Amino acid sequence: MNSESSVIEIPSNFRYRDVFLKGKPKHDKTDSFSIKHPAMDLGRRAKIFSPFDALKGFSDELAKSEQINEDYYADNGYEEIEEYP
């Protein structure tokens, strides 16, 4: 990757320009912040966010709607077709 293409142009009137340019803070493993707030391993982090369901109940409603449509077409003499492989 070319380093020139990864440079982000930040407008001079950007409200948080100074904060953005400071970058991500770096901590030693022995400083007080790192001792109080140890880094979370990726497995645990994934476990925290995996059960999040932004559209709670959406899959149930989708399945219900699909069943209604299948019943409608079956009752009106339509034949089921094979899906394209």
Buried (B, 14 or more C-beta within 10 A) or exposed (E): EEEEEEEEEEEEEEEEEEEEEEEEEEEEEEEEEEEEEEEEEEEEEEEEEEEEEEEEEEEEEEEEEEEEEEEEEEEEEEEEEEEEE
